[in-house]
Amino acid sequence: MAGTDHRLTREQEAAPAVVLIEPQLGENIGTAARAMANFSLHELRLVRPRDGWPNEHARKAASGADWIVENAKVYESATDAIADLTYVYATTARPRQMVKPVITPALAGEDMRVRSSRKERVGILFGRERFGLRNDEVALADTIVMAPVNPAFASLNIAQAVLLIGYEWYKLGGSTLGQATPQEPALSGPTIPTKGSRLAIKEELEGFFNHLKVELVDCGFLRPTAKVPSMMRNIRSIFLRANLTEQEVRTLRGMISGLTYTHTREKKSPKSQR
Amino acid sequence: MAGTDHRLTREQEAAPAVVLIEPQLGENIGTAARAMANFSLHELRLVRPRDGWPNEHARKAASGADWIVENAKVYESATDAIADLTYVYATTARPRQMVKPVITPALAGEDMRVRSSRKERVGILFGRERFGLRNDEVALADTIVMAPVNPAFASLNIAQAVLLIGYEWYKLGGSTLGQATPQEPALSGPTIPTKGSRLAIKEELEGFFNHLKVELVDCGFLRPTAKVPSMMRNIRSIFLRANLTEQEVRTLRGMISGLTYTHTREKKSPKSQR
């Protein structure tokens, strides 16, 4: 992290605040801070941490996300902790009998992005290790966030809950967070790094297919003649699906030359083994 | 968890396998299992766990996801661990110089859903605590998955990486999981008819790559020796991108045999022209 400036910038101030209600173990505060740091959440608020504050276990478990732990603010009540916020989400693992919107982390991520862009100050409440948020704490929130989990095994710890919300927030990040908006267009598929080479043009591919065909006919693989067109179509399919780069076409042609060159060499020195 | 039947059902068998490569701490294996359980992933595969197996720390850290730890299978190599799979993702925290698709966990979740619905057997590789996956392990995979994280603080542990992928898989759950079926994502693209053949499993692909490697070394194409691993990684990338069927693997092996067989024939009848 050397060289990283961890003072809150204006951008960071707009990120959601993470509010932990009565966290029991310092270690969990630390791992939550670490999860936050991965997704550019920097503002940690603690309501009555059981073992007091500061807490050395928290700092250790933060694994380098020290600035978050050091800048954490402590509050006497959930009400105090959210006093300056304009919109609050409550994370819960089980349904509550409240007439309140219930959304997924994905939708919460979008909603937080929109609100932040409007300069709203948002925060997310996370409950205690043992039993989460009390109903009166959930009642403080505008919206409930529930992650879809296996009903037969719903067991997210605090850091994991923070991780999922932070992830959903971060992945919608704009350019100010150092990454492009995640667009993955349906037609062109994922970006494949080409290691400096460009995609092969069809002329180069044709050269390769012709080279391959000549050698495959020559060695007797492509026969009888009547079947050559359909066999070559099948072979084409394989290589076209790979979206070859120009460099890869050259590699493949080199391989063909290598494999077929052998016999010339072998004829000269028949001792080499096959 | 009382009353939950943890034997693998057909639904569960279709879920992606989680493959941990040389995990160091038993505790991390356990927390990964716990993360899996939240998202209905049940199949854990371990390659050379440092502290042996079974591992009491793993069981304890699983916090109730015991059936996953107990059913975990141990393998001698990454190649062995993926031998029966048809499509493999490698999770990495940093870019690799390989011509291989790089996608987000979200897209991976969609892609896995589509492949599972087609009865493909998919798996995800996760690297060691200290330095992740080696390049030759990444090279085994069809696609790389990178989570969008704060470049100034990229620090996901194994369980968290498993959590994000599992979450993205689970949230697109089909009707049996109480949610809508996802639409065809960009990566897996339109269904490619396999002309009656099934997709090749990794063991068959390994057989092909070994065959090709032996011949390319033999003919002098792969040299010097020090460069063979990186050259083979590049060649792997080409063929992995093609998502070969079992029939196509046989075709390619037939082509190699044909191209290399020539000289034997030629030695017998040297009149044929080159």
Chai-1 contact restraints between the chains, C-beta under 6 A:
chainA,res_idxA,chainB,res_idxB,connection_type,confidence,min_distance_angstrom,max_distance_angstrom,comment,restraint_id
A,T4,B,A152,contact,1.0,0.0,6.0,A-B,restraint_1
A,A37,B,F153,contact,1.0,0.0,6.0,A-B,restraint_2
A,N38,B,V149,contact,1.0,0.0,6.0,A-B,restraint_3
A,N38,B,N150,contact,1.0,0.0,6.0,A-B,restraint_4
A,N38,B,F153,contact,1.0,0.0,6.0,A-B,restraint_5
A,N38,B,S155,contact,1.0,0.0,6.0,A-B,restraint_6
A,S40,B,N150,contact,1.0,0.0,6.0,A-B,restraint_7
A,P148,B,Y170,contact,1.0,0.0,6.0,A-B,restraint_8
A,P148,B,K171,contact,1.0,0.0,6.0,A-B,restraint_9
A,V149,B,N38,contact,1.0,0.0,6.0,A-B,restraint_10
A,N150,B,N38,contact,1.0,0.0,6.0,A-B,restraint_11
A,N150,B,S40,contact,1.0,0.0,6.0,A-B,restraint_12
A,A152,B,T4,contact,1.0,0.0,6.0,A-B,restraint_13
A,F153,B,A37,contact,1.0,0.0,6.0,A-B,restraint_14
A,F153,B,N38,contact,1.0,0.0,6.0,A-B,restraint_15
A,S155,B,N38,contact,1.0,0.0,6.0,A-B,restraint_16
A,Q160,B,L163,contact,1.0,0.0,6.0,A-B,restraint_17
A,L163,B,Q160,contact,1.0,0.0,6.0,A-B,restraint_18
A,L164,B,Y167,contact,1.0,0.0,6.0,A-B,restraint_19
A,Y167,B,L164,contact,1.0,0.0,6.0,A-B,restraint_20
A,K171,B,P148,contact,1.0,0.0,6.0,A-B,restraint_21
A,G178,B,P151,contact,1.0,0.0,6.0,A-B,restraint_22
A,Q179,B,P148,contact,1.0,0.0,6.0,A-B,restraint_23
A,E184,B,L107,contact,1.0,0.0,6.0,A-B,restraint_24
A,E184,B,A186,contact,1.0,0.0,6.0,A-B,restraint_25
A,A186,B,A186,contact,1.0,0.0,6.0,A-B,restraint_26
A,G189,B,A186,contact,1.0,0.0,6.0,A-B,restraint_27
A,P190,B,P101,contact,1.0,0.0,6.0,A-B,restraint_28
A,P190,B,I103,contact,1.0,0.0,6.0,A-B,restraint_29
A,P190,B,L187,contact,1.0,0.0,6.0,A-B,restraint_30
A,I192,B,P101,contact,1.0,0.0,6.0,A-B,restraint_31
A,T194,B,V99,contact,1.0,0.0,6.0,A-B,restraint_32
A,K195,B,Q97,contact,1.0,0.0,6.0,A-B,restraint_33
A,K195,B,V99,contact,1.0,0.0,6.0,A-B,restraint_34
A,E215,B,L259,contact,1.0,0.0,6.0,A-B,restraint_35
A,C219,B,G258,contact,1.0,0.0,6.0,A-B,restraint_36
A,C219,B,L259,contact,1.0,0.0,6.0,A-B,restraint_37
A,C219,B,T262,contact,1.0,0.0,6.0,A-B,restraint_38
A,F221,B,M255,contact,1.0,0.0,6.0,A-B,restraint_39
A,F221,B,G258,contact,1.0,0.0,6.0,A-B,restraint_40
A,I238,B,A242,contact,1.0,0.0,6.0,A-B,restraint_41
A,I238,B,E248,contact,1.0,0.0,6.0,A-B,restraint_42
A,R241,B,A242,contact,1.0,0.0,6.0,A-B,restraint_43
A,A242,B,I238,contact,1.0,0.0,6.0,A-B,restraint_44
A,A242,B,R241,contact,1.0,0.0,6.0,A-B,restraint_45
A,A242,B,A242,contact,1.0,0.0,6.0,A-B,restraint_46
A,E248,B,I238,contact,1.0,0.0,6.0,A-B,restraint_47
A,M255,B,F221,contact,1.0,0.0,6.0,A-B,restraint_48
A,G258,B,C219,contact,1.0,0.0,6.0,A-B,restraint_49
A,G258,B,F221,contact,1.0,0.0,6.0,A-B,restraint_50
A,L259,B,E215,contact,1.0,0.0,6.0,A-B,restraint_51
A,L259,B,C219,contact,1.0,0.0,6.0,A-B,restraint_52
A,L259,B,L259,contact,1.0,0.0,6.0,A-B,restraint_53
A,L259,B,T260,contact,1.0,0.0,6.0,A-B,restraint_54
A,T260,B,L259,contact,1.0,0.0,6.0,A-B,restraint_55
A,T262,B,C219,contact,1.0,0.0,6.0,A-B,restraint_56
A,T262,B,H263,contact,1.0,0.0,6.0,A-B,restraint_57
A,H263,B,T262,contact,1.0,0.0,6.0,A-B,restraint_58
A,H263,B,H263,contact,1.0,0.0,6.0,A-B,restraint_59
A,H263,B,E266,contact,1.0,0.0,6.0,A-B,restraint_60
A,E266,B,H263,contact,1.0,0.0,6.0,A-B,restraint_61
A,K267,B,K267,contact,1.0,0.0,6.0,A-B,restraint_62
